[in-house]
């Protein structure tokens, strides 16, 4: 499978520069996908090694035949556990391109996109038991209200939750078409596509437990990175970016940063750039997915 067809890597050069790659270093690509970032990273290694994580079984087809590369089919929340199995305790850099790959969106049967009528699946790991359809048809109204409001940032989340309950009482919501048909009646005029995207995002985050997995990965990253090692994370919506920003700036996800007796911040990482790095207009024109990407880089103290 061609990696460019599978997924065009976003801000490729900025990610490589952010990692500050050493030819003999050990690196981890936590979201291997189509292998775009990994292949570029491998070009910069000599006798170093790269470990690529991806929980999606489709990603296996893109694994390069390269003795400097090891593929690990697992969720990045188990970063430490799997690296330990390979005898790796510390690395020089960690890269994570969060969110959903172009391949997953473009694969009709995965149920990630409103463009195709398919089962409401949305599992990145197809061995998992919870699908988006199961979530919609079994969750309590209060829980649906919370999911749409918190993870989709939908303003009429309460109305949407009530509409889901009414609809499923008459017939289950099984397909993307079923769900879009329901959403269409509640979407603000002229903002249909944004509303659909927010609702689908909310379901996808819960089905894949994305935010908890991200928190666990970020906390583990500081133990695994060597002193001077780099953490490079690209996010695509405000919920992810807020977690990444807070952790890099304060060493925690909520509240104020702690300080020592002398007023110095107590944190394991120091941000390399004060603001998130955004894709330039030329890249956004070529790859729409880059439009919402925010890249943050931090170094282990």
N, C-alpha and C positions, 0 to 999 in steps of 0.2 A: 504493500500500500504506500503510495507516495505521501510523504509527510506534509508537503505543501497543500495537497488536496484534503488531507485529514484535518489540518489545522495550521493556519499561517501564524507563526510566532510573533507576538506583539513586543514592540520595543526591544528587539533582539540585541542590538549593539549596546543599548543602555544597560541591559541586564548583564551582559558580559563585562562591561566596564565596571559596573557596580560590584561584581564578584571579585574584581582585582585578581585574576586567575594566575596561579603559580604553575609552571609546567609540570612540577612534580607533586602537586597538591592533591588532596582528596576532596571530592565535591559530591553534592547530592542535588538531583533534580527531583523535587517532590511531586511534580505533576508532569510526568513524561509525555503522555498523550501521543501526538504525532512525531515526537522526537526532535522538533525544530530547534529548541533551545539546547537540548543535549548534544545534537550533532555539531552545533557551533562551538559548544564548550569543548568537545573532544578534539576539535581542530587545534585548540590552544594547549592541550595537554601533551606531554612527552611520555614520561614514565609515571604520571599520576594516574588516578582512578576516579571513575564517575559511577555513582549508584543512582538508578532511576526508579522512582516509585510511581505506580498507578494502580488503582483498584479496578479499573475498567479492563475486562478481558480483551477487548478489541485492540488495546494499545500494544499487546504482545506482538501483533503483526508488524509493528514498526521498529522492533528492537534491532539495533545494528550488530553486525557480526564483528565485534571488536573486543579484544581481550582486556581492554582498559575499561569496559563497561559491564555492569551487572544490573540486570532488571529484577525488581522486587514487586510482585503483584500483591500490593497491600495498601491500605489506607495510610496516609502520612501521619495519622495520629499515633501509629505504632512505630514511629521513626527510630527511637532508641532501641526498642526490642529487636527489630530486624537488623539494624546495623551491628548490634552486639553479636548476633548469630554469625556475622561475617568477620568478627574479631575487630570491628571498628569502634573505637571509643570517642574519637574526636576527628573533626573534619575542618577543612579550610574555608568552606563556603556552602551555603544552602540557598537554593533557588526555588521559589514557589509561584507559579502562575495560576492564581485561583480562578474559580468559576467553571464554566462549562465550555467544552471544546467545540469547535466548529463541526467536527465529525458527529458529536452527540446530538447537536441541534439538527443537522442535516439528515440524520438517520431516522426515517419516518417511524419505524417501530419502537423507538425509544420513548416517545411521548413527551419530549421536551419542548416541542415547538407547536405553535398555533397554525403553522403552514400546512400541516398534514393531519388527516384524521387517523388517529391510532389509539391504542389502549393508553390510558393515563398511567404510565409507568414511572418514569423519571428517576429510576435507580441508576446511580453511577456504578455501583457494585450489584450486578444482576443476581448475585447469590443472596442478597438481603431479602427479608420477607415483606417489609413495608413498601407498598407502592402508593402513588398519589391517589389512585382510585380508592384504595383501601382506607387511606387517611380521610378522604372526603366523605366516605360512606359510613364511617364508624366513629369519628371524633364527635364529642359533645359540642353543642352550639357555642358555649363559652370558650372552649378550646379553639374552635375555628375562628371566632372573633379575635382571639389573641394572636393566632398565627397570621391572619391577614393584616392585622393592624401592626404587629411587631416586625414581622419578616417581609411583608409586602409594602408596608407603610401606606396602606390603603385607607383613605379618609372615611369611607362608608363601610368599614369592615364589619360593623355590627349588622347592617342590612344585608351584606353579602353572606354572612354566616347564617342568618335566618332564611335567606333564599335557598341556600344549599340544603338546609334541613327540610324545607317545604318540598323541594324538588326530589330529594331522595326518598321521601315518604311515599311518593307515587311511583318512582322508578329509579334504580341505582344510577349514579353518575359514573360511567365506565370509560368513555372516550374523551379525547381532546375536544371533539365537536360538541359533545354533551355539555362540557364545562364552558366552552366559549359561548354557546347558545344562552347559557345562564348569565354569564358575565356581560353579554351584549346589552341586556336589559337594565344593567346597573351602572354601566360605564358613563363617565361624564361626556357630554357632547363634544365631538372633535378630538377626544383623547382615548379612543377605543384601544389602539395598539399599546399605548403606555399602560393602560389599566390591565389589559391581558397579561402583559409582561410582568407587572407587579404581582398579580395573583399567581401566575405560574412560578415566579421566583419564590414566593412564600412557601408553596408546596414543595418545591425542589430543595429548599434549605432544610425543611423539617424531615423529608424523606431520607436525605443523606446526612442528617445531623451535622451540617456543614460548619456552623459557628462553634459548636463544642469541639469538633475535630481541629479547627483552626486554633482555638485557645490551647488545646493540649499540645499541638505541634510547636507553637510559639514558646511555650514554657520549656519544652524539651530542647529546643534549639540552643538555648543559652548554655545548657550542660554539654552539648555535643560540639559546639564551636570552639576552636582553639582561640587563644588570645590573639586578637587581630583578625580573626576570621569574620567573614561577611555574611549577613542575612539579607537576601534580596527578595522582596515580596510584591507581587502585582495583584491588585484587587479591582473589582468591577462594580461594586456597589457600596454605599455608605456604611452599611453594617459591618462588612469585612474591614473596610479601610479604617474605621474608628478603632477596632480592636488592634489592628496592626500599628496604627499611629500611637495609641496609648501605650502599648507594650514597648515599642521602641523608645518612646520619649520618657516613660515613667517606670518601666519594669513591671507594670500592673495594668489591668484592664479598666479599673474604675478608681475614682477618688484621686487625691493629690499624691504626687511623688513624695517618697520619704527622703529625709535629709539626715546627714550625720551631724555630729556635734559642731562642726565648722560651717554648716550650711550647704555642704556639697550634696548633690543628688546621689541617692543610692539606687543604682540601676546597673544591670549587667551589660546593656548595650548603649552605644551612643549613635544617634542619627548622623548620617553622612551629609544629608541635605535637609534644610529646615522644612521645606515644602515638598509635597509629592511631585514626582517627575511625570509630566504628561507627554503623550505622543505628539509629534509635530503635525501640522495640517496635511503635509504630503502623505504621511503614513495613514492618517485617518481617511483620506480620500481613497487609498488603495485597500484599506482594511477597516471596515466600519466598526469592528469589534474593539479597535484601539481607542475609539472615541471616549469611552467611559473608563479606560484603564488608568490607574494611579499606581505608580511605582515608588516604593519606599526602600531605602537602603540603610542598614545599621551595621556597626562594627562591634565585636565583642571586646570589652575592656580588658 
